[in-house]
């Protein structure tokens, strides 16, 4: 089996049925889009308080060419 070249393909290869795969892909695509519009402060708050949400967007971006992977996001200093 070849390495997946998209998040949808990765879900397909993992055995996700198409009705769930398409819904999940749509949801995480919108999540990534929303996070990508955040300024640095809000990204840092997300990293501090909701790291799993940011990590979901990072996972999605790892499969989709050219998307922000949020690799430089760090929590704010007031933690």
Buried (B, 14 or more C-beta within 10 A) or exposed (E): EEEBEEBBBBBBEEEBEEEEBEEBBEEBBEBBEEBEEBEEEEBBBBBBEEEEBBEBBBBBBEBBEEBBBBEEBEBBEEE
